[in-house]
Amino acid sequence: MSARAARAPRDGAALSLTGVVKRYGVRAALDGVDLTVRSGEMLALLGPNGAGKSTLVQLACGLMQPDAGTVYVTGRPGVAPQEIGIYPSLTVRENLRAFAEVHGVSRRRAERLLDPFVLRELADRPAGRLSGGEQRRLHTAIALVHRPRVVLLDEPTAGADTQTRAAILAAVRGLAAEGTAVVYTTHYLPEVEELGASVALLEAGRIIATGTVAELVEQHATAVLEVTFDDGRVARRPGASLHGLEAGVIRAEVIRPSLELAYLALTGRRSAA
Ligand SMILES: Nc1ncnc2c1ncn2[C@@H]1O[C@H](COP(=O)(O)OP(=O)(O)OP(=O)(O)O)[C@@H](O)[C@H]1O
């Protein structure tokens, strides 16, 4: 089977994976994945540690080839994988300019990426002297230098402070509004709700659910009543009814259906991603 589809799929997808399998040794990190992302769509790729998200991102951007199945990407994708690839001795501005030169785009394009990623004040600092979060912002900006039609961001908001997270989310929204297909992985579910991104949920190398946040919440999440007892115990039970609460309850809170509850129901886990 060809590792990469020669022609664009007929449905006009900007990115599509069909029957993709990727093994490390005998173990399948991706085990028959079908996924389509259209221009202007924001897709949040969710799943527990080790589910296969980074592997999918690396396959989609051509950093590795599938053992079976096909991957189609429109143009050369913009990629910000978890490993940060920047020139540490060059300044932030010089890094952006260097990548602009590699891609044959203008210096002005490089300069325009400083503000969306809150890099203007850091523009003259060597990249090697940035904090982890600042380096991640620079790396994401670098991924966008050549105006890719498909962008893959692996945990772009990991470790970001509130302001930075907001800036990155705004940039993601802006990309989608311009017609770019954006795939990003995250373990932070409220930001997926905030973005209104569509969701693909991976578990153990398979996609176990896809849909909008509203669809997943409606289909898989129910309200939960969290009760705290006077001896400090906390218990959760399905539903929102306060009837029949046992003695010793000092606090009861209804937790509304959310993407996190849908995620927990789908993955059967007690703690969030
Ligand atoms: N280079 C590798 N060699 C062997 N196994 C690997 C390699 N990279 C990943 N794996 C395994 O493949 C599976 C999927 O890993 P992957 O990094 O794609 O998961 P992930 O969903 O991105 O996880 P996380 O949320 O922790 O980043 C895991 O079981 C992982 O241990």
PDBQT file of the ligand as one rigid body, heavy atoms in Angstrom, charges set to zero:
ROOT
HETATM    1  N1  LIG A 301      10.074   6.247  19.001  1.00  0.00    +0.000 N 
HETATM    2  C1  LIG A 301       9.279   5.376  19.613  1.00  0.00    +0.000 A 
HETATM    3  N2  LIG A 301       9.663   4.097  19.810  1.00  0.00    +0.000 NA
HETATM    4  C2  LIG A 301       8.872   3.188  20.403  1.00  0.00    +0.000 A 
HETATM    5  N3  LIG A 301       7.632   3.469  20.860  1.00  0.00    +0.000 NA
HETATM    6  C3  LIG A 301       7.196   4.733  20.711  1.00  0.00    +0.000 A 
HETATM    7  C4  LIG A 301       7.975   5.752  20.091  1.00  0.00    +0.000 A 
HETATM    8  N4  LIG A 301       7.267   6.903  20.069  1.00  0.00    +0.000 NA
HETATM    9  C5  LIG A 301       6.098   6.620  20.659  1.00  0.00    +0.000 A 
HETATM   10  N5  LIG A 301       6.041   5.328  21.045  1.00  0.00    +0.000 N 
HETATM   11  C6  LIG A 301       4.903   4.654  21.677  1.00  0.00    +0.000 C 
HETATM   12  O1  LIG A 301       3.781   4.775  20.821  1.00  0.00    +0.000 OA
HETATM   13  C7  LIG A 301       2.606   5.068  21.565  1.00  0.00    +0.000 C 
HETATM   14  C8  LIG A 301       2.011   6.396  21.111  1.00  0.00    +0.000 C 
HETATM   15  O2  LIG A 301       2.901   7.448  21.472  1.00  0.00    +0.000 OA
HETATM   16  P1  LIG A 301       2.599   8.969  21.141  1.00  0.00    +0.000 P 
HETATM   17  O3  LIG A 301       3.802   9.765  21.552  1.00  0.00    +0.000 OA
HETATM   18  O4  LIG A 301       2.133   9.083  19.741  1.00  0.00    +0.000 OA
HETATM   19  O5  LIG A 301       1.376   9.258  22.136  1.00  0.00    +0.000 OA
HETATM   20  P2  LIG A 301       0.700  10.639  22.560  1.00  0.00    +0.000 P 
HETATM   21  O6  LIG A 301      -0.778  10.415  22.471  1.00  0.00    +0.000 OA
HETATM   22  O7  LIG A 301       1.262  11.775  21.794  1.00  0.00    +0.000 OA
HETATM   23  O8  LIG A 301       1.116  10.744  24.085  1.00  0.00    +0.000 OA
HETATM   24  P3  LIG A 301       1.334  12.054  25.047  1.00  0.00    +0.000 P 
HETATM   25  O9  LIG A 301      -0.025  12.569  25.377  1.00  0.00    +0.000 OA
HETATM   26  O10 LIG A 301       2.012  11.432  26.234  1.00  0.00    +0.000 OA
HETATM   27  O11 LIG A 301       2.225  13.024  24.318  1.00  0.00    +0.000 OA
HETATM   28  C9  LIG A 301       3.013   5.046  23.023  1.00  0.00    +0.000 C 
HETATM   29  O12 LIG A 301       2.754   3.757  23.534  1.00  0.00    +0.000 OA
HETATM   30  C10 LIG A 301       4.501   5.303  22.981  1.00  0.00    +0.000 C 
HETATM   31  O13 LIG A 301       5.139   4.698  24.091  1.00  0.00    +0.000 OA
ENDROOT
TORSDOF 0
